[in-house]
Amino acid sequence: MISSLTANGGPSVFRRDLDSNSLRLSRRKKFISSLRNCKSISQVPPIHAKIIRTFHGQDAFVVFELIRICSALDSLDYAYDVFRYVSNPNVYLYTAMIDCFVSSGRSAEGVSLYRRMIHDSILPDNYVITSVLKACDLNECREIHAQVLKLGLGSSRSVGLKLMEIYGKAGELVDAKKVFDEMPERDQVAATVMINCYSEFGSIKEALEIFQDVKIKDTICWTAMIDGLVRNKEMNKALELFREMQMEENNVTPNEFTAVCVLSACSDLGALELGRWLHSFVESQKMELSNFVGNALISMYSKSGDINEAKRVFQRMRDKDVVSYNTMISGLAMHGESFEAIKEFRDMVNRGFRPNQVTLVSLLNACSHGGLLDIGLEVFTSMRRVFGVEPQIEHYGCVVDLLGRVGRVEEAYRFVETMPMEPDHIMLGAILSACKIHGNMELGEKVAKRLIDSEGSDSGTYVLLSSIYASSGKWKEATEVRGSMRESGIEKEPGCSTIEVDNQIHEFFVGDITHPEKDAIYQRLQELYQIIRCQ
């Protein structure tokens, strides 16, 4: 039998097939390796020519790499030309090309190519569906979601996560939750996506319920929930959750994103001691003092009353950016260190940073707080000419505040009248406040009437006007204003104060009786009142 095969040339034919297959595999590896070494699109065409000459133009593995490298070298049209010349592209080549369109921002073409794939009866898998979903709007998402269910791909984790993300961003929280509930594994990653969906639209109670149901939470899950609380102004709850995170049995370590979220809460509440502890934690964990962390620390220290520590953080930062300077200038303005703010602004410009709208608002605030009228007006007039920044209502408001603070109230009102936009209630409120301080009752009445007529008034408008009348001895008018306030259904917001004790923030409102230690607190207040009276 062996001799028979030899006589018929069997083994030699078999050997040639093996040799041919081996050569093909060898060339494939060589082409893929050559393509991966390309640094410029000009290096691709010669390799592509060899691919065609050696009949590898339809080799899915080679074409896949060719499409990928062309896209990576910003030659998407070349990549698409390669794809179009493939006779029968499989789902992997479709996935590669769709992914290229999506990553290059050509979403419509990605979705169109996916539809062509379906039309050509190519069965999609979870990879191509995950890729095309990145390009979908809400209606297209629903269309593909229906196909997912029809094809039995609903259990795919990657597809489920992407569907939740799209529904969540569109505010379709019921649909997002339904996808979440139908996922076979609702792990910490899926829970984090759902928490972000709820937090984005203010459904913080639902986000907390999802969070509490997660058995094993990682740093990202904890951080997402803390961030959601901060973004929804639930600062105390954010700090409470951070304390829970520290006591977690699974040794979850906060990262720089966690630190920045908690620092934002500390800034809002003025929780200086907790902010200092967090700063020490950042240093103990050898976290880099990046712009991200450094800017958050500067903001926290500035808003919590320790401007000197904010300066030290700023000085230690190696790579400052525009946000760093903006935060520092704003902090200095807040603390009345106007000349220091101007000095940092000049340093910023000298280092080649271009001031933006936020920078100039902060600088004008510094001038306002320091009563630096001439410098402030010079900054305002040079905004467009020197820095190319078009003044917005916030910049006009700073000038109005500056003029009002130095007593030039009539000029402030004339400035408002010449503005290219309508003044808001904050700006008119600043003039009204200046009228009270400087005793300009006539203009105060005029501004208050304008505020009330524009429906931009709040309790502060009525209280200020009443105070202006009272300070001039016009008690009847003051009483009438208070009466009008009641008739309009406007209530004065109760005063609120916070105090930090043992890293715990306690919040009090006027006449508050909700605090668990209220009896002891009011008893102590009575004692202090008696001591003051005796003195």
DOPALO-296879 format. One record per residue (C-alpha): residue number from 1; y negated, z, x. Coordinates in nm, 4 decimals. Example, Ala and Ser with C-alpha at 12.3 -4.5 7.8 and 13.67 -1.06 7.14 Angstrom:
BEGIN
DOZA,1,0.4500,0.7800,1.2300
DOZA,2,0.1060,0.7140,1.3670
***
This chain:
BEGIN
DOZA,1,0.0000,0.0000,0.0000
DOZA,2,-0.2379,0.0871,0.2834
DOZA,3,-0.1586,-0.2443,0.4578
DOZA,4,-0.2231,-0.4242,0.1306
DOZA,5,-0.5691,-0.2694,0.1004
DOZA,6,-0.6431,-0.3604,0.4609
DOZA,7,-0.5358,-0.7192,0.4037
DOZA,8,-0.7643,-0.7480,0.1027
DOZA,9,-1.0625,-0.5965,0.2852
DOZA,10,-1.0617,-0.2881,0.0629
DOZA,11,-1.1535,-0.0239,0.3169
DOZA,12,-1.4272,-0.2349,0.4731
DOZA,13,-1.5928,-0.2943,0.1327
DOZA,14,-1.5622,0.0765,0.0547
DOZA,15,-1.7171,0.1583,0.3941
DOZA,16,-2.0073,-0.0829,0.3327
DOZA,17,-2.0803,0.0896,-0.0014
DOZA,18,-2.0843,0.4253,0.1710
DOZA,19,-2.3066,0.2910,0.4456
DOZA,20,-2.5417,0.1358,0.1891
DOZA,21,-2.5660,0.4589,-0.0083
DOZA,22,-2.6193,0.6605,0.3088
DOZA,23,-2.8943,0.4220,0.4215
DOZA,24,-3.0611,0.4460,0.0816
DOZA,25,-3.0625,0.8258,0.0932
DOZA,26,-3.1921,0.8189,0.4503
DOZA,27,-3.4779,0.5846,0.3586
DOZA,28,-3.5606,0.7935,0.0514
DOZA,29,-3.5970,1.1067,0.2648
DOZA,30,-3.8061,0.9172,0.5195
DOZA,31,-4.0397,0.7755,0.2548
DOZA,32,-4.0855,1.1128,0.0846
DOZA,33,-4.1546,1.2792,0.4198
DOZA,34,-4.4065,1.0075,0.5172
DOZA,35,-4.5872,1.0376,0.1850
DOZA,36,-4.6117,1.4146,0.2161
DOZA,37,-4.7766,1.3733,0.5571
DOZA,38,-5.0540,1.1495,0.4204
DOZA,39,-5.4012,1.3003,0.4575
DOZA,40,-5.5947,1.0035,0.3208
DOZA,41,-5.5290,0.7463,0.0475
DOZA,42,-5.5679,0.4692,0.3084
DOZA,43,-5.2358,0.5819,0.4601
DOZA,44,-5.0469,0.5280,0.1323
DOZA,45,-5.0518,0.1446,0.0786
DOZA,46,-4.8578,0.0586,0.4017
DOZA,47,-4.5859,0.3097,0.3038
DOZA,48,-4.5893,0.1779,-0.0520
DOZA,49,-4.5394,-0.1766,0.0787
DOZA,50,-4.2304,-0.0678,0.2733
DOZA,51,-4.1009,0.1104,-0.0377
DOZA,52,-4.1240,-0.2153,-0.2351
DOZA,53,-3.9748,-0.4295,0.0459
DOZA,54,-3.6724,-0.2030,0.0736
DOZA,55,-3.6160,-0.2011,-0.3041
DOZA,56,-3.7143,0.1659,-0.3546
DOZA,57,-3.9913,0.0805,-0.5998
DOZA,58,-3.7728,0.1920,-0.8907
DOZA,59,-3.6317,0.4995,-0.7143
DOZA,60,-3.7420,0.7885,-0.9389
DOZA,61,-3.7502,1.0383,-0.6525
DOZA,62,-3.9742,0.8183,-0.4349
DOZA,63,-4.1980,0.7128,-0.7250
DOZA,64,-4.2377,1.0777,-0.8301
DOZA,65,-4.3653,1.1667,-0.4816
DOZA,66,-4.5863,0.8566,-0.4701
DOZA,67,-4.7531,0.9486,-0.8008
DOZA,68,-4.7977,1.3087,-0.6915
DOZA,69,-4.9550,1.2268,-0.3539
DOZA,70,-5.1915,0.9624,-0.4995
DOZA,71,-5.3164,1.2145,-0.7528
DOZA,72,-5.3576,1.4817,-0.4833
DOZA,73,-5.5691,1.2352,-0.2827
DOZA,74,-5.7956,1.1674,-0.5853
DOZA,75,-5.6552,0.8195,-0.6515
DOZA,76,-5.5381,0.8619,-1.0077
DOZA,77,-5.5736,0.4931,-1.0943
DOZA,78,-5.3468,0.4009,-0.8020
DOZA,79,-5.0967,0.6606,-0.9256
DOZA,80,-5.1035,0.5077,-1.2744
DOZA,81,-5.0530,0.1567,-1.1336
DOZA,82,-4.7403,0.2846,-0.9545
DOZA,83,-4.6170,0.4418,-1.2801
DOZA,84,-4.6801,0.1265,-1.4875
DOZA,85,-4.4611,-0.0871,-1.2605
DOZA,86,-4.1567,0.1349,-1.3143
DOZA,87,-3.9213,-0.0453,-1.5529
DOZA,88,-3.7709,0.2533,-1.7312
DOZA,89,-3.9563,0.5735,-1.6379
DOZA,90,-3.7635,0.8895,-1.7120
DOZA,91,-3.9014,1.2165,-1.8509
DOZA,92,-3.9711,1.3479,-1.4997
DOZA,93,-4.1970,1.0540,-1.4127
DOZA,94,-4.3737,1.0868,-1.7456
DOZA,95,-4.4225,1.4579,-1.6717
DOZA,96,-4.5652,1.3810,-1.3263
DOZA,97,-4.8105,1.1216,-1.4615
DOZA,98,-4.9190,1.3337,-1.7602
DOZA,99,-4.9720,1.6295,-1.5278
DOZA,100,-5.1910,1.4114,-1.3034
DOZA,101,-5.4072,1.3035,-1.5977
DOZA,102,-5.4430,1.6614,-1.7218
DOZA,103,-5.5272,1.8120,-1.3808
DOZA,104,-5.7903,1.5379,-1.3289
DOZA,105,-5.9619,1.6146,-1.6591
DOZA,106,-5.8467,1.2948,-1.8307
DOZA,107,-5.6884,1.4814,-2.1193
DOZA,108,-5.6990,1.2010,-2.3770
DOZA,109,-5.5010,0.9684,-2.1477
DOZA,110,-5.2460,1.2454,-2.0882
DOZA,111,-5.1912,1.2931,-2.4619
DOZA,112,-5.1790,0.9143,-2.5148
DOZA,113,-4.9099,0.8769,-2.2465
DOZA,114,-4.7061,1.1565,-2.4058
DOZA,115,-4.7180,0.9703,-2.7402
DOZA,116,-4.6032,0.6527,-2.5643
DOZA,117,-4.3109,0.8483,-2.4199
DOZA,118,-4.2101,0.9674,-2.7681
DOZA,119,-4.2510,0.6113,-2.8998
DOZA,120,-4.0161,0.4851,-2.6248
DOZA,121,-3.7548,0.7376,-2.7412
DOZA,122,-3.7692,0.9438,-2.4229
DOZA,123,-3.6618,1.2949,-2.5205
DOZA,124,-3.9231,1.5487,-2.4037
DOZA,125,-3.8279,1.8699,-2.2288
DOZA,126,-4.0139,2.2002,-2.2013
DOZA,127,-4.1851,2.0913,-1.8752
DOZA,128,-4.3555,1.7830,-2.0179
DOZA,129,-4.4509,1.9707,-2.3347
DOZA,130,-4.6064,2.2556,-2.1330
DOZA,131,-4.7981,1.9964,-1.9303
DOZA,132,-4.9340,1.7958,-2.2264
DOZA,133,-5.0295,2.1110,-2.4188
DOZA,134,-5.2886,2.1813,-2.1473
DOZA,135,-5.4695,1.8670,-2.2671
DOZA,136,-5.4459,1.9314,-2.6413
DOZA,137,-5.7071,2.0292,-2.8939
DOZA,138,-5.5999,2.2392,-3.1917
DOZA,139,-5.4796,1.9483,-3.4119
DOZA,140,-5.2845,1.7871,-3.1280
DOZA,141,-5.1354,2.1281,-3.0486
DOZA,142,-5.0092,2.1618,-3.4063
DOZA,143,-4.8584,1.8119,-3.3888
DOZA,144,-4.6676,1.8906,-3.0683
DOZA,145,-4.5727,2.2356,-3.1973
DOZA,146,-4.3997,2.0641,-3.4910
DOZA,147,-4.2058,1.8440,-3.2453
DOZA,148,-4.1133,2.1528,-3.0436
DOZA,149,-3.9578,2.3149,-3.3501
DOZA,150,-3.7833,1.9919,-3.4508
DOZA,151,-3.6311,1.9494,-3.1020
DOZA,152,-3.5232,2.3131,-3.0818
DOZA,153,-3.7516,2.3941,-2.7875
DOZA,154,-3.9206,2.6847,-2.9633
DOZA,155,-3.7351,2.9365,-2.7480
DOZA,156,-3.8870,2.7986,-2.4264
DOZA,157,-4.0978,3.0737,-2.2684
DOZA,158,-4.3439,2.8401,-2.0958
DOZA,159,-4.4029,2.6416,-2.4167
DOZA,160,-4.4501,2.9594,-2.6196
DOZA,161,-4.7026,3.1015,-2.3737
DOZA,162,-4.9050,2.7789,-2.3786
DOZA,163,-4.9006,2.7581,-2.7597
DOZA,164,-5.0212,3.1193,-2.7841
DOZA,165,-5.3016,3.0476,-2.5394
DOZA,166,-5.4257,2.7414,-2.7312
DOZA,167,-5.4074,2.9098,-3.0723
DOZA,168,-5.5772,3.2183,-2.9272
DOZA,169,-5.8666,3.0233,-2.7735
DOZA,170,-5.9193,2.8464,-3.1067
DOZA,171,-5.9306,3.1818,-3.2886
DOZA,172,-5.6087,3.1044,-3.4776
DOZA,173,-5.4771,3.4548,-3.4149
DOZA,174,-5.2224,3.4500,-3.6994
DOZA,175,-5.0556,3.1413,-3.5494
DOZA,176,-5.0693,3.2887,-3.2002
DOZA,177,-4.9053,3.6099,-3.3230
DOZA,178,-4.6367,3.4126,-3.5065
DOZA,179,-4.5449,3.2280,-3.1845
DOZA,180,-4.5424,3.5630,-3.0021
DOZA,181,-4.3127,3.7213,-3.2638
DOZA,182,-4.0695,3.4290,-3.2420
DOZA,183,-4.0359,3.4443,-2.8628
DOZA,184,-3.6900,3.5674,-2.7526
DOZA,185,-3.8431,3.7765,-2.4724
DOZA,186,-4.1738,3.9402,-2.5533
DOZA,187,-4.2282,4.0648,-2.2007
DOZA,188,-4.5452,4.1886,-2.0286
DOZA,189,-4.6640,3.8324,-1.9527
DOZA,190,-4.6406,3.7233,-2.3174
DOZA,191,-4.8014,4.0515,-2.4253
DOZA,192,-5.0883,3.9985,-2.1783
DOZA,193,-5.1610,3.6535,-2.3248
DOZA,194,-5.1603,3.7994,-2.6776
DOZA,195,-5.3845,4.0896,-2.5707
DOZA,196,-5.6358,3.8428,-2.4271
DOZA,197,-5.6272,3.6397,-2.7516
DOZA,198,-5.7053,3.9445,-2.9646
DOZA,199,-5.9669,4.0841,-2.7235
DOZA,200,-6.1550,3.7534,-2.7103
DOZA,201,-6.2219,3.7715,-3.0858
DOZA,202,-6.2883,4.1446,-3.1116
DOZA,203,-5.9519,4.2413,-3.2624
DOZA,204,-5.9200,4.5326,-3.0239
DOZA,205,-5.7047,4.7458,-3.2541
DOZA,206,-5.4399,4.4725,-3.2713
DOZA,207,-5.4618,4.4231,-2.8935
DOZA,208,-5.3945,4.7940,-2.8389
DOZA,209,-5.0935,4.7802,-3.0718
DOZA,210,-4.9429,4.4951,-2.8670
DOZA,211,-5.0174,4.6856,-2.5464
DOZA,212,-4.8553,5.0071,-2.6666
DOZA,213,-4.5355,4.8187,-2.7605
DOZA,214,-4.4845,4.6864,-2.4059
DOZA,215,-4.2173,4.9007,-2.2412
DOZA,216,-4.2818,4.8077,-1.8770
DOZA,217,-4.6433,4.7209,-1.8020
DOZA,218,-4.7558,4.5660,-1.4735
DOZA,219,-5.1030,4.5778,-1.3164
DOZA,220,-5.2086,4.2527,-1.4854
DOZA,221,-5.1157,4.3839,-1.8309
DOZA,222,-5.3051,4.7111,-1.7764
DOZA,223,-5.6056,4.5250,-1.6393
DOZA,224,-5.6112,4.2800,-1.9333
DOZA,225,-5.6228,4.5689,-2.1814
DOZA,226,-5.8926,4.7569,-1.9871
DOZA,227,-6.0949,4.4349,-1.9596
DOZA,228,-6.0580,4.3734,-2.3338
DOZA,229,-6.1931,4.7209,-2.4092
DOZA,230,-6.4874,4.6706,-2.1712
DOZA,231,-6.5741,4.3302,-2.3209
DOZA,232,-6.5714,4.4863,-2.6673
DOZA,233,-6.7989,4.7733,-2.5554
DOZA,234,-6.5229,5.0351,-2.5919
DOZA,235,-6.6184,5.1912,-2.2580
DOZA,236,-6.4822,5.5397,-2.3180
DOZA,237,-6.1461,5.4008,-2.4270
DOZA,238,-6.1421,5.1776,-2.1192
DOZA,239,-6.1866,5.4796,-1.8926
DOZA,240,-5.9203,5.6759,-2.0836
DOZA,241,-5.6771,5.3870,-2.0402
DOZA,242,-5.7541,5.3703,-1.6689
DOZA,243,-5.6649,5.7392,-1.6379
DOZA,244,-5.3360,5.6694,-1.8213
DOZA,245,-5.2703,5.3862,-1.5764
DOZA,246,-5.3025,5.6274,-1.2843
DOZA,247,-5.0418,5.8564,-1.4412
DOZA,248,-4.7980,5.5721,-1.5146
DOZA,249,-4.4458,5.6533,-1.3954
DOZA,250,-4.3806,5.2988,-1.2686
DOZA,251,-4.6342,5.3404,-0.9846
DOZA,252,-4.8697,5.0715,-1.1112
DOZA,253,-5.1465,5.0195,-0.8561
DOZA,254,-5.4894,4.8986,-0.9704
DOZA,255,-5.6137,4.5835,-0.7964
DOZA,256,-5.9673,4.4603,-0.7357
DOZA,257,-5.9851,4.3093,-1.0861
DOZA,258,-5.8936,4.6474,-1.2363
DOZA,259,-6.1552,4.8124,-1.0175
DOZA,260,-6.4293,4.5723,-1.1304
DOZA,261,-6.3397,4.6219,-1.5001
DOZA,262,-6.3553,5.0014,-1.4658
DOZA,263,-6.6764,4.9821,-1.2620
DOZA,264,-6.8317,4.7829,-1.5487
DOZA,265,-6.7420,5.0650,-1.7879
DOZA,266,-6.8852,5.3221,-1.5443
DOZA,267,-7.2075,5.1190,-1.5216
DOZA,268,-7.2480,5.1102,-1.8977
DOZA,269,-7.1839,5.4841,-1.9417
DOZA,270,-7.3516,5.6049,-1.6226
DOZA,271,-7.0238,5.7657,-1.5114
DOZA,272,-7.1338,5.8181,-1.1530
DOZA,273,-6.8584,6.0589,-1.0407
DOZA,274,-6.5795,5.8344,-1.1662
DOZA,275,-6.7550,5.5366,-1.0072
DOZA,276,-6.7675,5.7203,-0.6748
DOZA,277,-6.3987,5.8067,-0.7020
DOZA,278,-6.3215,5.4417,-0.7697
DOZA,279,-6.5275,5.3396,-0.4657
DOZA,280,-6.3190,5.5802,-0.2528
DOZA,281,-6.0027,5.4341,-0.4066
DOZA,282,-6.1124,5.0803,-0.3151
DOZA,283,-6.1661,5.1919,0.0447
DOZA,284,-5.8373,5.3865,0.0627
DOZA,285,-5.6440,5.0837,-0.0611
DOZA,286,-5.8074,4.8696,0.2108
DOZA,287,-5.9461,4.6353,-0.0529
DOZA,288,-6.1862,4.3855,0.0956
DOZA,289,-6.5515,4.4444,0.0049
DOZA,290,-6.5721,4.0973,-0.1472
DOZA,291,-6.8665,3.9742,-0.3509
DOZA,292,-6.6604,4.0404,-0.6618
DOZA,293,-6.6083,4.4110,-0.5839
DOZA,294,-6.9331,4.4633,-0.3921
DOZA,295,-7.1533,4.3280,-0.6715
DOZA,296,-6.9766,4.5537,-0.9240
DOZA,297,-7.0340,4.8590,-0.6993
DOZA,298,-7.4045,4.7764,-0.6543
DOZA,299,-7.4445,4.7406,-1.0300
DOZA,300,-7.2579,5.0658,-1.0995
DOZA,301,-7.4583,5.2729,-0.8500
DOZA,302,-7.7887,5.1183,-0.9643
DOZA,303,-7.7246,5.1849,-1.3331
DOZA,304,-7.5826,5.5320,-1.2661
DOZA,305,-7.8871,5.6510,-1.0723
DOZA,306,-7.7780,5.6318,-0.7070
DOZA,307,-7.9871,5.3448,-0.5707
DOZA,308,-7.9433,5.4615,-0.2108
DOZA,309,-7.5655,5.4175,-0.2285
DOZA,310,-7.6203,5.0770,-0.3919
DOZA,311,-7.8310,4.9803,-0.0884
DOZA,312,-7.5602,5.0987,0.1518
DOZA,313,-7.2961,4.8894,-0.0257
DOZA,314,-7.5289,4.5876,-0.0171
DOZA,315,-7.5908,4.6307,0.3551
DOZA,316,-7.2173,4.6554,0.4312
DOZA,317,-7.1350,4.3330,0.2460
DOZA,318,-7.0713,4.0546,0.4955
DOZA,319,-7.0855,3.7480,0.2705
DOZA,320,-7.3582,3.8024,0.0157
DOZA,321,-7.4208,3.5402,-0.2505
DOZA,322,-7.6959,3.4778,-0.5066
DOZA,323,-7.5325,3.7240,-0.7504
DOZA,324,-7.5370,3.9948,-0.4801
DOZA,325,-7.9104,3.9514,-0.4281
DOZA,326,-7.9754,3.9311,-0.8032
DOZA,327,-7.7858,4.2571,-0.8615
DOZA,328,-7.9665,4.4353,-0.5780
DOZA,329,-8.3120,4.3121,-0.6801
DOZA,330,-8.2427,4.4125,-1.0411
DOZA,331,-8.1292,4.7600,-0.9302
DOZA,332,-8.4382,4.8103,-0.7143
DOZA,333,-8.6606,4.6994,-1.0035
DOZA,334,-8.4828,4.9457,-1.2336
DOZA,335,-8.5636,5.2298,-0.9909
DOZA,336,-8.9278,5.1287,-0.9424
DOZA,337,-8.8793,5.0158,-0.5830
DOZA,338,-9.0829,4.7020,-0.6404
DOZA,339,-9.1848,4.6277,-0.2826
DOZA,340,-8.8255,4.6709,-0.1648
DOZA,341,-8.7181,4.4213,-0.4356
DOZA,342,-8.9773,4.1699,-0.3149
DOZA,343,-8.8553,4.2213,0.0438
DOZA,344,-8.4934,4.1438,-0.0577
DOZA,345,-8.6135,3.8371,-0.2483
DOZA,346,-8.7881,3.7051,0.0628
DOZA,347,-8.4785,3.7746,0.2716
DOZA,348,-8.2704,3.5839,0.0163
DOZA,349,-8.4976,3.2785,0.0353
DOZA,350,-8.5120,3.2938,0.4167
DOZA,351,-8.1313,3.2912,0.4307
DOZA,352,-8.1256,2.9647,0.2389
DOZA,353,-8.0191,3.0944,-0.1030
DOZA,354,-8.1843,2.9219,-0.3991
DOZA,355,-8.3199,3.1649,-0.6607
DOZA,356,-8.2043,3.1002,-1.0157
DOZA,357,-8.3320,3.2103,-1.3566
DOZA,358,-8.1674,3.5538,-1.3248
DOZA,359,-8.3229,3.6111,-0.9814
DOZA,360,-8.6722,3.5429,-1.1102
DOZA,361,-8.6269,3.7612,-1.4202
DOZA,362,-8.5239,4.0480,-1.1890
DOZA,363,-8.8187,3.9846,-0.9557
DOZA,364,-9.0684,3.9701,-1.2440
DOZA,365,-8.9208,4.2950,-1.3782
DOZA,366,-8.9782,4.4519,-1.0368
DOZA,367,-9.3428,4.3412,-1.0452
DOZA,368,-9.3760,4.4747,-1.3999
DOZA,369,-9.2284,4.8164,-1.3144
DOZA,370,-9.4552,4.8412,-1.0095
DOZA,371,-9.7690,4.7158,-1.1848
DOZA,372,-9.7958,4.4296,-0.9324
DOZA,373,-9.9915,4.1958,-1.1570
DOZA,374,-10.1137,3.9429,-0.9003
DOZA,375,-9.7739,3.9035,-0.7343
DOZA,376,-9.6026,3.8782,-1.0723
DOZA,377,-9.8368,3.6029,-1.1941
DOZA,378,-9.7937,3.4198,-0.8624
DOZA,379,-9.4137,3.4319,-0.9017
DOZA,380,-9.4376,3.3027,-1.2584
DOZA,381,-9.6682,3.0127,-1.1748
DOZA,382,-9.4528,2.9094,-0.8752
DOZA,383,-9.1214,2.9064,-1.0641
DOZA,384,-9.1216,2.5393,-1.1563
DOZA,385,-9.3267,2.4128,-0.8613
DOZA,386,-9.1525,2.5960,-0.5749
DOZA,387,-8.8051,2.6831,-0.7025
DOZA,388,-8.7481,2.4144,-0.9652
DOZA,389,-8.6706,2.6729,-1.2350
DOZA,390,-8.8042,2.6084,-1.5854
DOZA,391,-8.9480,2.9324,-1.7313
DOZA,392,-8.7449,3.0643,-2.0253
DOZA,393,-8.8423,3.3174,-2.2914
DOZA,394,-8.7151,3.6018,-2.0678
DOZA,395,-8.9658,3.5054,-1.7945
DOZA,396,-9.2521,3.4846,-2.0435
DOZA,397,-9.1440,3.8237,-2.1764
DOZA,398,-9.1682,3.9760,-1.8267
DOZA,399,-9.5260,3.8497,-1.7902
DOZA,400,-9.6174,3.9903,-2.1325
DOZA,401,-9.4680,4.3262,-2.0331
DOZA,402,-9.6551,4.3173,-1.7011
DOZA,403,-9.9906,4.2470,-1.8677
DOZA,404,-9.9255,4.5170,-2.1278
DOZA,405,-9.8352,4.7800,-1.8667
DOZA,406,-10.1627,4.7313,-1.6770
DOZA,407,-10.3643,4.7562,-2.0000
DOZA,408,-10.4528,4.3893,-2.0452
DOZA,409,-10.3116,4.3893,-2.3965
DOZA,410,-10.5451,4.1277,-2.5479
DOZA,411,-10.4642,3.8912,-2.2595
DOZA,412,-10.0926,3.9517,-2.3187
DOZA,413,-10.1317,3.8485,-2.6821
DOZA,414,-10.3309,3.5365,-2.5865
DOZA,415,-10.0552,3.4507,-2.3382
DOZA,416,-9.7996,3.4739,-2.6212
DOZA,417,-10.0130,3.2421,-2.8359
DOZA,418,-10.0093,2.9701,-2.5653
DOZA,419,-9.6317,2.9838,-2.5018
DOZA,420,-9.4291,2.6636,-2.5627
DOZA,421,-9.1800,2.8608,-2.7758
DOZA,422,-9.2002,3.1195,-3.0519
DOZA,423,-9.2039,3.4805,-2.9256
DOZA,424,-8.9027,3.6945,-3.0117
DOZA,425,-8.9159,4.0482,-3.1548
DOZA,426,-8.8593,4.2014,-2.8088
DOZA,427,-9.1726,4.0383,-2.6704
DOZA,428,-9.3865,4.1346,-2.9689
DOZA,429,-9.2367,4.4838,-2.9524
DOZA,430,-9.3535,4.5117,-2.5886
DOZA,431,-9.7103,4.4278,-2.6960
DOZA,432,-9.6887,4.6773,-2.9833
DOZA,433,-9.5711,4.9459,-2.7407
DOZA,434,-9.8599,4.8625,-2.5032
DOZA,435,-10.1018,4.8880,-2.7976
DOZA,436,-9.9784,5.2429,-2.8636
DOZA,437,-10.0084,5.3438,-2.4971
DOZA,438,-10.3557,5.1959,-2.4545
DOZA,439,-10.4856,5.2881,-2.8005
DOZA,440,-10.5471,4.9357,-2.9319
DOZA,441,-10.4889,5.0028,-3.3013
DOZA,442,-10.6411,4.6786,-3.4280
DOZA,443,-10.4122,4.4541,-3.2258
DOZA,444,-10.1186,4.6889,-3.2920
DOZA,445,-10.1606,4.6404,-3.6694
DOZA,446,-10.1790,4.2633,-3.6208
DOZA,447,-9.8631,4.2491,-3.4067
DOZA,448,-9.6708,4.4859,-3.6364
DOZA,449,-9.7599,4.2741,-3.9414
DOZA,450,-9.6420,3.9643,-3.7583
DOZA,451,-9.3145,4.1370,-3.6734
DOZA,452,-9.2567,4.2597,-4.0294
DOZA,453,-9.3425,3.9200,-4.1809
DOZA,454,-9.1059,3.7412,-3.9405
DOZA,455,-8.8168,3.9692,-4.0414
DOZA,456,-8.7710,4.0442,-3.6725
DOZA,457,-8.8670,4.4054,-3.7179
DOZA,458,-8.6375,4.7009,-3.6722
DOZA,459,-8.6825,5.0756,-3.7007
DOZA,460,-8.8722,5.0743,-3.3688
DOZA,461,-9.1458,4.8504,-3.5143
DOZA,462,-9.2175,5.0914,-3.8016
DOZA,463,-9.1970,5.4006,-3.5786
DOZA,464,-9.4375,5.2517,-3.3221
DOZA,465,-9.6904,5.1466,-3.5874
DOZA,466,-9.6659,5.4890,-3.7489
DOZA,467,-9.7252,5.6514,-3.4083
DOZA,468,-10.0296,5.4304,-3.3464
DOZA,469,-10.1818,5.5469,-3.6771
DOZA,470,-10.0888,5.9097,-3.6105
DOZA,471,-10.2435,5.9075,-3.2612
DOZA,472,-10.5680,5.7799,-3.4184
DOZA,473,-10.5632,6.0495,-3.6866
DOZA,474,-10.4811,5.8048,-3.9676
DOZA,475,-10.2116,6.0218,-4.1254
DOZA,476,-10.2192,5.8479,-4.4622
DOZA,477,-10.1451,5.5102,-4.3047
DOZA,478,-9.8741,5.6655,-4.0868
DOZA,479,-9.7041,5.8099,-4.3964
DOZA,480,-9.7293,5.4767,-4.5792
DOZA,481,-9.5588,5.2956,-4.2891
DOZA,482,-9.2726,5.5474,-4.2957
DOZA,483,-9.2456,5.4952,-4.6709
DOZA,484,-9.2326,5.1170,-4.6307
DOZA,485,-8.9570,5.1642,-4.3777
DOZA,486,-8.7489,5.3629,-4.6270
DOZA,487,-8.8161,5.1113,-4.9065
DOZA,488,-8.6981,4.8274,-4.6816
DOZA,489,-8.3701,5.0100,-4.6293
DOZA,490,-8.4260,5.0360,-4.2541
DOZA,491,-8.2962,5.3561,-4.0992
DOZA,492,-8.3953,5.4906,-3.7622
DOZA,493,-8.1038,5.4757,-3.5215
DOZA,494,-8.0039,5.8279,-3.4169
DOZA,495,-8.0716,5.9276,-3.0577
DOZA,496,-7.7680,5.9315,-2.8331
DOZA,497,-7.6960,6.0892,-2.4958
DOZA,498,-7.3935,6.1046,-2.2683
DOZA,499,-7.2830,6.3505,-2.0033
DOZA,500,-7.0025,6.3263,-1.7476
DOZA,501,-6.7932,6.6422,-1.6979
DOZA,502,-6.4784,6.6367,-1.4823
DOZA,503,-6.4686,6.2562,-1.4922
DOZA,504,-6.4768,6.2676,-1.8725
DOZA,505,-6.7656,6.1059,-2.0646
DOZA,506,-6.8946,6.3059,-2.3635
DOZA,507,-7.1224,6.1280,-2.6116
DOZA,508,-7.3608,6.3077,-2.8482
DOZA,509,-7.5763,6.1872,-3.1366
DOZA,510,-7.8602,6.3710,-3.3058
DOZA,511,-7.7076,6.6313,-3.5381
DOZA,512,-7.3587,6.5475,-3.4132
DOZA,513,-7.0795,6.7694,-3.5471
DOZA,514,-6.7797,6.5587,-3.4411
DOZA,515,-6.7245,6.6963,-3.0907
DOZA,516,-6.4164,6.9244,-3.0690
DOZA,517,-6.6218,7.1845,-2.8770
DOZA,518,-6.9171,7.1685,-3.1187
DOZA,519,-6.9157,7.5412,-3.2042
DOZA,520,-6.9318,7.6503,-2.8404
DOZA,521,-7.1941,7.3845,-2.7624
DOZA,522,-7.4266,7.4836,-3.0485
DOZA,523,-7.3833,7.8517,-2.9650
DOZA,524,-7.4852,7.7820,-2.6047
DOZA,525,-7.7834,7.5758,-2.7232
DOZA,526,-7.8992,7.8707,-2.9362
DOZA,527,-7.8732,8.0999,-2.6352
DOZA,528,-8.0777,7.8601,-2.4231
DOZA,529,-8.3344,7.8283,-2.7037
DOZA,530,-8.3732,8.2072,-2.7151
DOZA,531,-8.4152,8.2238,-2.3366
DOZA,532,-8.6853,7.9543,-2.3486
DOZA,533,-8.8705,8.1375,-2.6289
DOZA,534,-8.8654,8.4623,-2.4348
DOZA,535,-9.0199,8.2929,-2.1356
***
